[in-house]
Amino acid sequence: MSELGCKMVMTSTQVDEDAQHFYRRLGYIDRGSLFLDNTPFEQPQEMIMLKIL
């Protein structure tokens, strides 16, 4: 992504998944979350992660 000129990348994972630990080891930091409760799409909290390149 940095070769394409991007300054940062973002990803997300649900808080009940192990992927968050993988992304932290790669240098991503927690930046926020998304809740879809009380909707037909209810699911665990979605964690948004960011990495500055």
Secondary structure as UniProt FT lines:
FT   HELIX           2..4
FT   STRAND          8..14
FT   TURN            15..16
FT   HELIX           19..25
FT   TURN            26..27
FT   STRAND          29..34
FT   TURN            37..38
FT   TURN            40..41
FT   STRAND          46..52
//
